[in-house]
C-alpha cells in the first residue's frame, strides 16, 4: 500500500474520532493497515513531527536506529491534519474532473 494512502487513512480515522471522547488505536493499527510495525511507527512519528497529529510521544536511545514510540499513544488530529485532508480531497476531485474532461475531448 502507498505511504500516502496509509497517511490518508490514519488522518481520516482521527478526523472521524473527533466526535468521540476516546479513540481506539486499533482502528489504525499496523495490522489493520496491512503494514509492518516499523513502518507504522515511522509514519506516526513523521505525522507528529510534521504537526499533522499530536498525542504520540517518542524517544531515541543511542543504540536505536530510529525513534521508538512510547506507550500509551493517544493520537489526535490537528488543524494542519484537517487541512491536509481538505486539500487532498480537493485535489482528488479536481483530478477526477480533469480526467472526465480529458475522456470527453477527442484527440486532435
ABEGO torsion letter per residue (X at the ends): XBAAAAAAAAAAAAAAAAABABBBAAAABAAAAGBBAAAAAAAAAAAAAAGABBGBBBBBBAABABBBBBOBBBBBBBAAAAAAAAAAAAAAAAAAAAAAAAAABBBX
